[in-house]
Amino acid sequence: MSVPRINVDNWHSTFSKRTFFGTINHMLVMGQPMTEILKWTILRGRIMDKSTPLQEVAHLLDPALDSKIQELHLYGYDSVNAESIWNYLVNKKWKEIEGDLPLYLVVNDILTLKSGDFMNFTTRMEYKSAASSRKFNEDELQSLLHGQEGEKKDKSE
């Protein structure tokens, strides 16, 4: 069940009386379970799933992504963009996580991303894509696996 967007910008992130009574009133009107309402209120309405496309949450994550991209550009990694960072997070960092990701966790993972880990992942993915796109014939494969020895054995026989 999806919780509709309500104006929570003026609410406090802790359980003040105002937040609590607003939650109760909203629950009475919408008829939704308390756990969904509390989850919505505590996280200020910003819950993501790791299958969420970057375009849907980019407006929330732009400051963190821009900061990390600038940092990686300072280190000389000029090809880094928001999509590549998102790809790293989804396929490496959040690989074992099931269910929803709160906004604070996503922002924390972006800001604490280590350049070495990111570049290792990127390099591995490039090697995998290059290896899967290149098809070797039998002679090339033998030459790669056995080098010069394979050629010498063939000549001596």
Buried (B, 14 or more C-beta within 10 A) or exposed (E): EEBEEBEBEEBBEEEEEEBBEBBEEBBEEEEBEEEBBBBBBBBBBBBBEBEBEBEEBEEBBEEBBEEBBEBBEEEEBEEBEBEBBBBBBBEBBBEEEEEEBBBEBBBEBBEEBEBEEBBEBBEEBEEEEEEEEEEEEEEEEBBEEEEEEBEEEEEEE
